[in-house]
Amino acid sequence: MTKKTQPPSYFHLHLVSDSTGETLLAVGRAACAQYATVSPIEHVYPLVRNQKQLEPILTSIETNPGIVLYTLVDRELAGKIEGHCKTTGVPCLSVLGPVLSLFQSYLGAESTPRVGGQHMLNAEYFKRIDALNFTMMHDDGQHAENLEEAEVVLVGVSRTSKTPTSIYLANRGVRTANIPLVPGIAPPPQLETLVKPLVVGLFASAERIVAVRQNRLLGLKADQPDSAYVDRHAVSEEIALAKQLCARHNWPVIDVSRRSIEETAAAVIALLRERREVAEAGQA
């Protein structure tokens, strides 16, 4: 009976892009996440737009063979990397190729090659920049006087990922503010009178929050084992009060205990979309 070959614990992943490489990173990491016992050594090559820039990359691929993913609009450069990989026996794939083929089949028209087309300075781009500026100014309870200008307001006790979730939402073009719920300190009065923004409560299990807070204190070299900040009973009370506040105002809540930032943001966007659909239906 033939013995199965065990996969290596790591492999080289070459990501070649004529733009920023963000698309390739997202696709590559999404695929790698499905292999818990294997880790990629990422080689990212952004802004590859001519033969001179491509040559050292081909050498690197030959020196460190692995998987090659690319997004190159220039057909000559794409052909060059495909040919080199075929010669050296390295697996290679155009990430956008199959997607563009599907679009072409459905739309009945060929694409117009545009390097970095997804990063054009259009209205959507400036909307994201505006949202990011707003979010940075309204982080951690700042400038509560104009919270009504937000699309989303996140509330929650300390260490429930309010800030990173806000920034992620801003990068999706959603103007987001976040308000910390601190024991003994009343939230800003504007919070409880908001009309336009969607207010969402973020919470996690007491065990999760205590663990994250303890790690933070250790990182700051300010470990305080007797502090209410990391006392499980005190943290449980914090969470209970936060949930009561949300229930009192009928704000939706999201448990972030086992969610990534991206998953939490996706849940918020789904709530925002549902709210808008209800509002549009009411106006019809």
N, C-alpha and C positions, 0 to 999 in steps of 0.2 A: 504493500500500500504506500503510495507516494505521500511523503510528509509535507504538510502545507508550509509554505514560506511565510514567516512572520514579517509584517510590514515594519519598516524602519521607524524609530521613535521620532525622527524629524526628516524633513525633506526641503529642498530648495524650491521656492516659488518665485518665479520671475514675472513681474508685472510691468509691461511696456506700454506707455501711453503717450499720445501726442498732445495731451492736455494735462490736467492736474493729477490724474491717476486715482481720483476719488471713486469713480465707478468701479475700477478694477479692484481697489482695496475692499470695497463693500462686497462685491461678488466673491472675491477670493476668501475673505474672512467668513462669509456666510457658509461657504462650502467647507472650509476647514473646521468650522464649529461642529460639523457632523461627525468628526473623527476625534474622539476624546483622548485617544492614546497616541496621537501623532501631532507634532507641532511643526508649523512651517517656519523656515528661515526666509523672511521676505526680502526680495531685492526689487526695489521700486525705482523705475526709470521714467520720470515725468518729462513732458515737453520735448519728446523725441520727434524731430521734424525734418531731419535730413540724413543723408548717408553717413556723414562724418560722425554724427551723434550715435548712429546705430552700431557702427563697427565695434567699439569697445564693449557694447552690450552683448553682441554675438559671441565675443571672446569670453565674457563672463558666464554666459549660458553654457558654453562648451566646457569651461573649467569647473563649473558647479551645476552639472545636469540635474534637471528636476522637471517641474511643470511650468510651461510658459503660457501666460494669458496676455492678450494684447488688445488695444483699441487704437488702430492706426488708420486714419482716413486715406492717406496716400497709398494708392494701390501698389506702387513700386516698392515702397518700404515694407508693406505687408507681405508682398511676394518674396522679398529678400529674407524676412524673418521666417516665413513658412518654409522656404527652400533650405535654409540653414538648419532648421530643426529637423527636417526630414532627413537631411544628410547625416546629422549627428545622432539620429534616433531619439530625439527628445520630443515628448508630447506637447502639442501646441494648439491653441484655440483662439480664434477671434471672438471675444465675448459678445460684441454687438452684431456679428455676422448673422447668426441664426435669427435674431430679433428683427434685423433689417430685412431679411428674406421673407419673414412672415408678414411684415408691413407691406413689402412690395407685392406679395401675392394677393393680399387683401385689397390694397389701394390701387393696384394696377399701374403703379408708377415707380420709377427708380428714385432713390434718395438723392439729395443734392449734398455732396460731401462738404462739411463745414467743421474745421478743427475747433474743438472747444465750444461747439455750438450751444451746449447746455449752459454755458457760463456767459452768454450774451448779456450786455447791460440793458435789459428790458425792464418793463414796469414791475415784473415779478421779482427781479433782482433787487430793485430799489425798495420794494415792499419788505423784503427780508432784512435789508440793512436798517430800515426804519424800525422794524420790529425788534431787532437786536439792540439798537440804541435805547429804545423804550425799556426793554427788559433789563438792561444793565443799570439804568437809572432807577428802576423800581425793584431792585433786588433786596431781599431781607427787610421789607417794610419801609423802604425809603420812598419819599415823595408820595405819601398816602393821600395827599390832598387831591390828586388827579387820577385816582384809581379807576374812575368811571371811564377813562379813555382806554383802558385795557380791554382785550377780548377775553382773556382768561386770567383769573386770579387763583393761585394755588395757596392753600393754607395747610399748616401742619406743624407738629412739634419738631424740635431740632433733630436732624439726621434722618429726615424722610425724603431726601433727594430733591428738595424744592428748587434749589438753584440750578443744578445741572438739567433738570427736566424743563425749567423755564428757558434756559439757553437753547436746548434742543428744539423746543417749540418755536422759539424766535427764528431759528434757522429754517423753520418750515413756513415762516411768514406770519406767525401768530404773536400778536403783542401780548406779552405775558408778564404779570407781576406776581410776587410771592410775599406772603405775610407769615412770619413765625408766630406760633402760639406758645408763649412763655408763661410758666406758672407765676401767678402773682402780678402779672402785667396785662392789663386789658388791651385787646387788639384795638387798632385805630377805629374811631367811631364811624368813619366812612365805609368800613368793610361791611357793616350790617345794614347799610342803606343802598347798596349797589343795585342798579337796575339792568344796565346793559351787559356787563361782563358775566361770563360763566364762572362761578366760584366752585372750586373742586377741593375737597379735603383729601390729603394724602396721609396715610397712617401705615404702621407696620406693627408686627408683634413686639411685645415688650422685650423679649429675648433678643430679637434682631437689633432693636434700637440700642439696648444696653451694650451689645457686642460692638456695634459701630462706634458708639461714644467712647468705650474703653480704648479701642484702637486709636481713636483721635487723640485722646488724652496722652496715651503712650507716645504717639508721634510728636506731640507738643512737649513731651517730657513734663507733663503736669498731672500725672496720675493722682487721683484723689479717691481712694477706695470707699471713703465714708460719705462722699458727696451725693446729694439727692439726684444729681445729674446722671449717675450710673446706678442708682438704687432701683432694683426691679419694681418694688412696690410703688415708689414715687413715680417711676416712669409709667406704670400701669394707670395711675391716677391721671397723669398728663394726657394719656391716650383717651381715657374715658371722657375727660372734660372736652377734648377736641372733638370727639364723636358727638357729644351732646350739643355742642355749638353747631355742628353741621346739620344734625337732625332738627334742631330748632328752626333753622332757616331753609330746611329741605335742600341742602347742598349735596350733590352726589359725592361719594367717597370712593377712593381706590386704595386697595391694599398693595403696597409696594414691597412687601416682605420678600417675595420671590420674583419680582419683576425687574427687568433691566430698565435703564432710562428710556430706551427706545420703545419698549413695550408700554411703559407708563404713558409716554407721550402719545402713542397710538391710541390708547384708551381715552385720553383727554380729547384728542381730535375727533374720535368717534362720538363722544358726548357733545362736543361743539357742533358737529354736523347734524346730529339728531335734534339739537335745540333749534338750529336754524331751519331745519325742515318743518318742525312743528310751527315755528313762527310764520314761515311762508304759507303753510297750509291754512293758518288762521287768517291770513290776509287775503287769501283767494276768494 
